[in-house]
Amino acid sequence: MFAYIVRRLLWAVLLLIVLSMVTFSIFYLIPRLGGATPETLATRYVGRAATPETVHLTAERLGFLDPVPVQYWHWLKGVFVGADFDYGAGVEHCPAPCFGYSFITKQPVWPELLDRAPVTISLTIGAAIIWLVAGVSIGVISALRRGTVFDRGAMGVALAGVSLPIFFTGLIALAFFSYKLGITAPGGTYVPFSQNPALWAYSLLLPWITLAFLFSAQYARLTRAGMLETMSEDYIRTARAKGLPERRVILKHALRGALTPVLTIFGLDVGLLLGGAVLTEKTFSLNGLGKYAYDGIVNGDLPKILGVTLVAGFFVIMANLFVDLLYGVIDPRVRLE
Amino acid sequence: MNHSRSWRVRGLTAAGVSAALVLAACGGGGGGTGSQQGSSNQSSQAVFNAASTSVVNPSDKKGGTLKFANPGDWDSLDPGETYYAYSWNFARLYGRSLMMFKSGPGKEGNQLVPDLAEAPGKSSDGAKTWTYKIRKGVKFDDGTEVTSADVKYAVLRSTDKQTFPNGPAYWEAPSALNLPNGYKGPYKTPNMNTDSAIETPDEYTIVFHMKKPFAAFDYLVQQPDTMPVPKDKDTGAKYRNSIVSTGPYKFADMQPGKSFNLVRNDQWDPATDPNRKALPDRIEVTLNVNADDLDNRLLSGDLDVDVTAVGVQPAAQSRVLQDPTLKANADNPLGVRNWYTSINPTVPPLNNIECRKAIMYGMDHTGYQTAYGGQFAGGDIATTILPPSIPGHVDFDLYPSGPDHKGDLDAAKKSLEACGQPNGFETNIAYRAERPKEKAAAEAFQQALGRIGIKLTLRPYPLADYFAQYCGLPPYVVKNKLGLCINGWGADWPDGFGFLSQITDSRVIRPAGGSSNTSVRIPEVDKMLDTALTELNTDKRNQIWGEIDKRVMQEAVIYPGVYSKALFVRSKNATNIMVTDAYGEYDYLGMGAQK
């Protein structure tokens, strides 16, 4: 088990380096191959009245005059040993792990990522609990009451949940619950858990529910399908024949079998969201990793994008590792080697 | 820079009803809504667009909190680097430049008044040297008195374009400050003598030396980069997060990318400042707020101002315009921006003026207006380059387009015949791919000119390189037959120079690309611009701006498009709501709060 985990972690480091190379290439190598010069790349980081000299100076400051592999090496070196940043009036050392400085705001990326991560983690964990409980419960009940009004109604709502984008449901929910009824927090509200747990929950309640509405729909459908398949297995019939109570048959035997695919997708979803719930954070004006990434993309702010990409990659890898380990607990047939 | 204004005064009856309704809604507590009709331009009536020319909800009540929000991040709060109209408007709350735009509604807001300076500049040496006396007793928020050296330092640091690449470039432009060769700002060349550019003979006198005459110099020193910066507190590119204030407010709770607050600066002395009322106790600013959610919060009263002044989003526009109560609490001012199209005379057959005139006559103005969002969100149909809010603007229309503004097709066909292209011709129209309104404008051109046989092919280009690589690169324009380039320009300040110099002076066109002027190459206009820069008489100077406008239009190298407008929603909590013509936005300096 230990060797397995170490091996997976080493792969994770390699994967993150490859991920950073691909992201770097998309933003800087491909445009250069397409004919862009260091100056044209620097144009978007200067004001509209910039002279050619200003553009050149900016290209120099941002390191665009170096060959792309050298630029990447400088960035990678910063991650492991830190880097120096010239802010005009002096030079500041950015300690490792230094993910560089934002081209636009001139702020170091790593502290910003650390600052925003709690928002995204709070959003993801809260929503994940809701959607897992709600989705699996609805899925189980629908499967057990197949063809009933509840089943049809639940699957109809689930279909709506999957179909409606969060920037639509989120804005409608804000307009109705926050501004018309005044029972939930307005957009842009976030109170850290450490400051006030009750207000933390209040500030995130609407984003949680809206995000969970989207995901629980998928989980309800997935759980229902899994349950229907499992309930027809021989071992369920055997369990019933042994005289086990129906509750135990469902919860211990049927649900356990149906949960494996749910767990797989849960790991991926949570990992992706921990790397930045872009649309949810943008809709609710939450300053998490997702909105940080969005700002980076809109402004072509590569250090921000690279930072969030690596964090997202890290979370996806870790979430999958966690899920793989969990398989062994849920399904005794799985052995990790 | 963003702006707008227009006049649609409704019938008195309708206005009265609306006013009564909205007064009931806005009037309430706080004592801030009482009508103080001391001035003819003050009004407590809630009438559509009333704040464009008068003060809505006037009050001198102090206290309360105003809540601002920005749908994006601030470009920079550093006065030496910021380059958005809203930011210059807002900077007056925490900084004092040598001159400033007066806090007032409409045209009153367009007047320059001394701020840190005691009086407007005194010129000598043929408008190349400008002297200002600084007020005594003005202090930084740490209690240190402001001296002329602090202003000099602020201007010089802004010329370091490696550290501050985003700000305006008037000081270090080839024709601007007489800086010594090789000067790279106070960080990289700290020991270089810069007295050839700026002298400070005593603590309260500052003298600027320009390489060329600059008659409208007072406009230049209203830029935030003349707001003093204490050298020992300057942290270069990081100063944006630790600004030392000289205005009535100073920064608190700065959280870059998220929010910041302005609180009262106890070192600000109203006796040194005749321009600011400083009504609210506190101003809270939230950054990166979802634009649609921001509109909802404005309409619900949870927020007071969208600081960027881009106007409400399409979803809220229809809601505001269809609801009489909401509409009565909205304003639709004209900005100091034109969304125009360059007609490039270097691309045959547009090298023939008659072919260019055919485009001017044949274009459907309403189609162009609709492309930009229509009458309320897009703007008014323009017939001149200078927007009406800029002094020197003269109303004229050299290419009448008929009563329905759909174009004069007969005149267009005659022009085509005179051009030797009676059946039309083919050319391309470029626009910024990321801007759907520009695409719609290009399609409007395509449809309108198709009526007279001119076939246009749409050519989208990336926004970031639009001028550097495509429309602003003269050889590319010719080689790729970009006859038309969708364009737009907002003045850095509401003056003919601020508006015209970068889009009508042929000398700003760079062979290597990057200029916003892609089509105007008229030596006579270059000379007129030079003459205006030496003309110290404001009226005569304004007259020249109007003449330049007409001369460029005679050459048919710019299709003027629309004078931009935006739909603003008034705060339920704010007092003294007025649109200043200087920025085409609500005046943030005079605004107060009821609670």
Chai-1 contact restraints between the chains, C-beta under 6 A:
chainA,res_idxA,chainB,res_idxB,connection_type,confidence,min_distance_angstrom,max_distance_angstrom,comment,restraint_id
A,T40,B,D465,contact,1.0,0.0,6.0,A-B,restraint_1
A,T40,B,A468,contact,1.0,0.0,6.0,A-B,restraint_2
A,T40,B,Q469,contact,1.0,0.0,6.0,A-B,restraint_3
A,T43,B,A464,contact,1.0,0.0,6.0,A-B,restraint_4
A,T43,B,A468,contact,1.0,0.0,6.0,A-B,restraint_5
A,R44,B,A464,contact,1.0,0.0,6.0,A-B,restraint_6
A,V46,B,P165,contact,1.0,0.0,6.0,A-B,restraint_7
A,G47,B,Y83,contact,1.0,0.0,6.0,A-B,restraint_8
A,G47,B,N166,contact,1.0,0.0,6.0,A-B,restraint_9
A,G47,B,G167,contact,1.0,0.0,6.0,A-B,restraint_10
A,A49,B,P168,contact,1.0,0.0,6.0,A-B,restraint_11
A,A49,B,A169,contact,1.0,0.0,6.0,A-B,restraint_12
A,T51,B,A169,contact,1.0,0.0,6.0,A-B,restraint_13
A,T54,B,K161,contact,1.0,0.0,6.0,A-B,restraint_14
A,T54,B,P165,contact,1.0,0.0,6.0,A-B,restraint_15
A,L57,B,K161,contact,1.0,0.0,6.0,A-B,restraint_16
A,L57,B,Q162,contact,1.0,0.0,6.0,A-B,restraint_17
A,T58,B,P165,contact,1.0,0.0,6.0,A-B,restraint_18
A,R61,B,Q162,contact,1.0,0.0,6.0,A-B,restraint_19
A,Y87,B,G236,contact,1.0,0.0,6.0,A-B,restraint_20
A,Y87,B,A237,contact,1.0,0.0,6.0,A-B,restraint_21
A,Y87,B,K238,contact,1.0,0.0,6.0,A-B,restraint_22
A,G88,B,T163,contact,1.0,0.0,6.0,A-B,restraint_23
A,G88,B,Y187,contact,1.0,0.0,6.0,A-B,restraint_24
A,G88,B,G236,contact,1.0,0.0,6.0,A-B,restraint_25
A,G88,B,A237,contact,1.0,0.0,6.0,A-B,restraint_26
A,A89,B,Y187,contact,1.0,0.0,6.0,A-B,restraint_27
A,A89,B,D234,contact,1.0,0.0,6.0,A-B,restraint_28
A,A89,B,T235,contact,1.0,0.0,6.0,A-B,restraint_29
A,A89,B,G236,contact,1.0,0.0,6.0,A-B,restraint_30
A,T105,B,P256,contact,1.0,0.0,6.0,A-B,restraint_31
A,K106,B,A237,contact,1.0,0.0,6.0,A-B,restraint_32
A,Q107,B,P256,contact,1.0,0.0,6.0,A-B,restraint_33
A,L171,B,D292,contact,1.0,0.0,6.0,A-B,restraint_34
A,L174,B,D293,contact,1.0,0.0,6.0,A-B,restraint_35
A,A175,B,N296,contact,1.0,0.0,6.0,A-B,restraint_36
A,Y179,B,N296,contact,1.0,0.0,6.0,A-B,restraint_37
A,Y179,B,S300,contact,1.0,0.0,6.0,A-B,restraint_38
A,P186,B,D302,contact,1.0,0.0,6.0,A-B,restraint_39
A,G187,B,D293,contact,1.0,0.0,6.0,A-B,restraint_40
A,G188,B,T286,contact,1.0,0.0,6.0,A-B,restraint_41
A,G188,B,V289,contact,1.0,0.0,6.0,A-B,restraint_42
A,K282,B,N290,contact,1.0,0.0,6.0,A-B,restraint_43
A,T283,B,N290,contact,1.0,0.0,6.0,A-B,restraint_44
A,S285,B,V289,contact,1.0,0.0,6.0,A-B,restraint_45
A,S285,B,N290,contact,1.0,0.0,6.0,A-B,restraint_46
A,S285,B,D293,contact,1.0,0.0,6.0,A-B,restraint_47
A,N287,B,K258,contact,1.0,0.0,6.0,A-B,restraint_48
